[in-house]
Amino acid sequence: MNLPLNTIRSLAVAGILGALACASSAATTTALSIVSDGSWKSTATLQPGWFTPGFDDSGWSQARAPYPSPQPVSNLIAGTSAQRIWHDPLALSDGTNGAIETWYRRGFSLDLSSGAFVQFAHAIVFVDDDFEFYVNGNLVYTDVSGGFADVPHFIDFSSHLVNGNNVLAIHAVDGGLFGPYDRLYESLLVDAVVRTAGVVPEPSTVALLLAGFAGVAVAVKRRRADQA
């Protein structure tokens, strides 16, 4: 039986769509690096709501980066692009005479639509000396050791991220968090990564798709030959 050409095409396309619907899928991942650098906003003045996503930080300064320190960043995190930062808008500090208490913000965007999700979000943080770490208005981590600036703090903030705009906010103190005092050097160092995953067809699915289109071409060619 010779089917009309349009019917052949319709049946072939339907077969392709059915194959795609039944085919398995795999996750493709994307990694976003968030490090301390001059893109962070900073201030030395506490303001209500400073750690929330909707806060207007347009009046804040850009954090000074790199901020002076006798210890190279590579001694703490090998291979990182992170820089030490601190609030020092006039770049006058030698690393020992900056503000004792400071606040920081860094915004970023995530696309978690169409089934995408956060696989993990981790940060390595060094602060000379104490700090509070917020994500989207939530206090996620606090260091109240009063020192030990070369000790890394590993922070998992995966569960606090949302689709669209996100913000990391840090309150850093040169000394004790609840009793600020000058302990010589001051700095903040952050190296974070957010890894997201989305769903895409596996290579086998793509192969099915190509085979389907090849079948359409063969069917059309045979139909035309029959009509000749």
N, C-alpha and C positions, 0 to 999 in steps of 0.2 A: 504494500500500500504506500503510495506517495503522498506524504503529508504536505500541506502548504508550507511555504518557507517561513512565514510568520509563526506558524505553530511549532516548527522545529526550533526556532529561536526561543520561543517562550518556554518550551519544555527544557531546553538546555539551561537557560537562565534559572529556572525553578530548581533544577538539579544542583546548580552551583550554590544557590542560596541555602538549600537544604544541607549541603555538605558543610558550608560555613557554620550553620547553626549547630550542627552536631559535632564539629571539630573541637578538639581541646584547645586551651589557651595557656599562655605563659606570662610571667610577670617581667616587665622591663623596669629597671631601676634608674633613679636619678639622685645624685648626691649634691647637696648644697653646702658649701663651706662658709662658715661664719667665723671670722677671726677678729681680734681686737686690732683696730687700725684707725685712721683718721675719719672713717665713715661713721663712727659712733658719736652721738651727741653727749655733751657733758655739762655739768653745773656744780657749783659749790654751795648752792642754796636749796634747802629742802622746800618742796612745793607739794600741796595736796594732790593726790592722784598721780604722782609722777611715774608710777610703775604700771599704770593701766594702758590698754591699747589706744583708747580715745584721747589721751592726754596730748595737748599741743606743746611740742618741744621746739617750735620754730624759734623761740627766743634763747635757746641753749647754744652753747659754743660747740665747735667741732673739737673732739678730744685731741690733745697733742700726741702725735705719733711720728717717730718713736720717742718715748719718754726716756730721759737719761737713767742709766743704771750701770753699776760696775760689772754685773753678771750678764753675759750674752744669753739671748733667748734660746739659742741652740743648746745651751747647757741644760735647759729644762724640757724643751720639746724639740727633738731632732726633726729637721726638714720642714718645719712649719713656716708659714708666711705671716703668722701673727706677730704683732709688734706690741711692746709695752705702751700703755696709754695712761694718761692722767688728765685731770682738768687743769689746764695751764694755757689759757687763751692768748697770752702775750709771750709765751715761750721764754719765760724769765728764770724758771727753776733749773737748778743743776741736778735735780733728782732728790734733793733732801729738804727743800724749802717750799714745796708745793702745798696746796690746801690739805688740811688734815682729814676732812670728811667730804666725800664727793659722790655724785650720782650720775648714772649712765643709761643710755637707751640705744637700741639698735633694732630697727624694723626690717622685716622681710616678708615675702609673699610665698604661699604654697598653693599649688593646684591639686586639690584632693577631690575633684569632681570625677564623674564617670567611673566610680569604683576604685580610684586611686587611694592609697593609704600610706601612713607613716610606718616604715619598717623599724627605724630607730632614730633617736636624736640624742646625741651625747655631747657633753662639753668637758674639756679639761680647763680648769680655772686656777690661776695663781694670783693671789692678792697680798700685797704688803700693806696691811696685815689681815684684817677681818672683812667679811662681806656678807651681803644677802643677795640671793639670785632669784629673780622673778621671771615668770613666763606668762604672758597674757594676763597680768594682774594677780597671778598665783605665786605665793612664796614657795619655792621649790627646794631651796637649800640655804643653810646658814652656817657660817664658820665663825665661832666665837673663841678661837684658840688664843687670840691676843698676840700672835706672832707666827713663826714657822712659815715665812714667805716662800720658801723653796719647796714646800710640800704640795703636790698636786691634789686637786679636788675633782673627782670624777662624778659628773652629774648626768643622770638620765632624765630628760624632760619630754620624752616621747608622748606621754599621755596628755600633755597640756597644749598641744598644737591643734590648730583649726584650719579649715579651708579659707583661703584668702589672706588677709593681713595678720601678721603675728609680730610680737615685740618681746625682745629680751631686755630686762632692766636690772641694773646692779647698783647696790649701795655699797661703796667701798670706803674703808677707814684706815688711816695710817695709825694703827694702835688697836685698842679694844673697841668693839662695836658699840658697847653700851657706856663707854667712857672714853671718848676720843682723846688721844694724846699723841704727840709726835714721837715716832720711833725711827728717826733718821730717814732712810729711803722710803719712797712710796711708789707704787705702780700697780697696774691691773693688766693681766694677760689672759686672753681667752682663745681657745682653739676648739671650735664646735663643728659638728657635721650633722646634717639632717638628710636622711636617706628615705626617699619615697618610692613606691612601686605602683605601676599601672598594669592593666591587662591588655595584651596584644596577641594576635594569632601566632601560633607556633609555626615553624617552617613547614610542617606537614600540612597545615591548613593552607598556606600559600601555595604549596604544590597542588593541592586539590583545586584551588581556584584556577591556576594556570592550566591544569588538565581539562577543567570544564570549558575554558575559553577555546582550548585547542579542539575540543569536541564540537563546539559550535562551528568553528571554521571548517572542519571536515564535513559536518552535516550540510552546511551551506554549499560547499563545493560539490558534494554528491548530488544534491538537489538540482543545482544548475546543470550538472552533466546530464541528469535524467531529462531535463527540459530541453536540452540541445537537440 
